[in-house]
């Protein structure tokens, strides 16, 4: 998916139950690390610029992070430019 993953795909890729993936998505959304949007019947989760920066800083961008960041790269780049220090 070019614009993030739904909860089922996240659970499959992470090897956890859909319920656990949903819970984790809620926690990440509350921490402003992902955004969630509805597209028809699908609910897609996408990393925020903060989420991308955290994963990159800790070296954990990985496959799921790379997929989640698609569609948010420009926003992350713009955010870093505004901050001036890459944070």
C-alpha positions, -999 to +999 in steps of 0.1 A: +000+000+000+014+033-010-003+052+018+002+030+049-011-003+061-044-014+076-045-031+109-047-066+094-016-061+073+003-046+102-006-077+124+005-100+096+038-083+090+045-080+127+034-115+136+009-104+162-029-107+165-051-081+149-063-071+183-028-065+195-020-045+163-051-024+169-041-017+205-006-008+194-020+015+167-041+033+193-011+038+216+010+051+187-018+074+175-022+089+210+016+094+211+013+113+177+037+087+161+011+076+135-021+090+120-051+069+110-075+077+082-104+060+067-104+052+030-137+036+021-140+006+043-102+005+050-085+023+079-049+031+071-021+039+095+007+062+084+038+074+103+039+110+113+071+131+108+077+125+146+073+087+141+096+087+112+123+107+131+121+084+161+125+053+140+153+068+120+171+080+151+170+046+167+178+027+135+144+008+135+129+021+103+127-015+089+101-028+065+069-018+083+083+017+090+094+021+054+060+012+042+042+034+067+063+064+059+053+064+022+031+093+016+045+112+046+081+117+033+074+153+021+057+162+054+087+148+073+112+167+051+092+199+056+090+194+093+128+189+095+133+220+074+112+241+098+130+228+129+164+234+112+180+206+132+165+174+119+143+168+149 
